[in-house]
Amino acid sequence: VSTQSTGIEARPDRKKMVRLVSFLLKKTSSPLKVGALIPNKGVLDLSSSFPDMRTLLQAGQEALNQIQNKLKDLTGSTILSTDQVTLKAPIYNPEKIICIGLNYKDHAQESGMKLPSEPVFFAKYPTSIIGDGDEIILPKESNEVDYEVEMVIVIGKTGKRISEKDALEHVVGYTVGHDVSARDFQLKKDGNQWIKGKTFDTFAPIGPAIVTKDEISDIHNLKLKTILNGEVLQDSSTNQLYYGVPQLVSYLSSLFTLNPGDLIFTGTPPGVGFAKKPPIFLKDGDSVVVEVEELGKITNPVRKE
């Protein structure tokens, strides 16, 4: 995986920013490792200190400070070139994957639904997580699998009943997410249980890195896109979010404890396939890219089961 393919730019002006990744060594049977992406150089191997990403995040700010110091002085560190590694989903074992629905004003309008008076949410399971380059599998049971680009919050500090004022203290960073959705299961089955259409295996691509919040220009003003087979189908900005990061973290933590590694998909902008005329659904052989400015992009081929 090259730095260019991740869509993450080298930003020497942002010295505190850390891009946390999980990776496999090519041509070996070694287990998944964690590291820090160094754009235009490679990956700093952190596996001797942290067995997986969730453990790293549980170690808190002290661990991030240590990683920042290592990135400033790479003497004695193991640096792997990008052609030695394959980047995978940055975290595979979050305790919770929480997804917010109807959180972009224009998307609610195109869906024919009212903006909610409080956040609407559902869940995905960890078995839905895949990374950049992995295949999205179209299940035999569905004929209406749709795409949704999303900015994803990554929790870095445990909290319950977190105030909006303190919310960002509990956020370690952000990643790019794709809320793949089987609309026939989400919207047409008895009970209107969105989770049925949202949590098939492979329906939560994330990556390419967890980009720490330090010096992200403005998480509420980042461009985001979906590109299907070279055609831009979603093109918006996080400035259209109805509930922003502090509101979501505060609201969700009023209901349950948030823990390090928890993921919050924040919603998708207009342009989803089922709302187009005629509708556009993913099909075997497609290639879909979702990208968020400053966070990178992930590309996934589509294959029928």
C-alpha positions, 0 to 999 in steps of 0.5 A: 500500500503506497502513501498515495493510495491512502489519500493521506497527505504528508503534512510536516506542519502538523507535527503532533498528528499521528496516523495509527494503522494496523498492517500485515507483513507481506510474504509472511504469516505474521499476525496483524501488527499496529504502527504509525504511518509516516507519509512518504517514508513507511510505517513505524512498527509499534507491535513490540509495545502494543499487541493490537489497536484497542490495547494501544488506545486503552493506554491513553494519551501517554501512549500517544505522547510516546509515539509522537516522540518516536516519530520525532526521533526515529533512531533505533526504530523499525521502519517498514517501507510501504511495499513491505506491508498491507494496511488493514482496517485500523481496528478490528475488535471495537467494543461498540460500532454505533451508527448515526442515521439521518444526520445530514439535512439534505440526506434526510430530505432525499430520504423523505424523512424528518430530521430527528429531534434527537440522534437516531442510531443503530449498530453494526457488529465487528464482523462487518469490519473490513479494510482498504482493498478488502472485498465488499461481499453482496449477500445472496439475500439482498438485491439492493446494496447501497453505499454511504461515505461517513466520517467516523469518530474513534473514542480514546477515553472511557466516559459516561454522561460526558458534557458537550464541553468535555466531549473532545477530551474523549475522542482520540481521532477519526477515520473514514467509514463506509456504511454499506447498506442492504436497503431491502433489509433495512427498509422493507422488512417487518419491524423496520429494524435498520440493523438488519440491513446494516450489519452483514459481513463486510458492511463496515469498511474503515481506514486507512488510518486513525488520524489523531485529532491534533491539528485536524483543521476543522472536523466540521468542515471536511469534504467527503465523497463517494466515487463508484467506478470513477463517477462521483455520486456523493460530494458534500462536507461535514459542515452539513452535519445536523448533530456534531461531534460534541453533541453525539459523544455527549448524547450517546454517553448519556445512554451507555459508557463509551470506551477506547476503540468504540467507533461512531459512524456520524451519518452520510450526506446526500447522493445515496443510491436508493434515492436516485432515479433510477436507483443505483445499487452496488453490483458484482465487479464494482469498485467503490471509493469513499474519502474524507478530506485530511483523513484519507480514502479507502477503495473496495472491490465488490463481489457477489457471494 
